[in-house]
Amino acid sequence: MQAPTGDQSGVVFVGLFPAPFPQGHPVRCTVLPRPGAFVLDNVPTGKWYVLARSVTQRTGEGRQVRHTPTVGGFGPITASADRAPEPVVLRLYRVNLATLRLCSAAHQGLHPAPAGS
């Protein structure tokens, strides 16, 4: 997994989903302390999307560390009983937090709150 240059991404959640957006629980997942190599074992037969998102870290005192969220995706990939999926290179991109919330709300069938509320 490749992060943007100079990125200070913390924890990265990586999941395998049946659609190109994270809805419901992933069929396989892992958590990384920072962007890097990962393995998702025992991938079920089918077509899947690998999706990743970094999250804001907190210091030992509970304060949030300044962090621009990053997201990435790849797919679809195909897994079958006789062939494991090929390795993928997942690139993380910085996103605006407001855009991330808007996209998340749209996929959940929700409407975002008006600006300033």
Buried (B, 14 or more C-beta within 10 A) or exposed (E): BEBBEEBBBBBBBBBBBBBEEBEEEBBBBBEBEBBEEBEBEEBEEEEBBBBBBBBBBEEEEEEEEEBBBBBBBBBBBEBEEEEEBEEEEBBBBBBEEEEBEBBBEEEEEEEEEEEEE
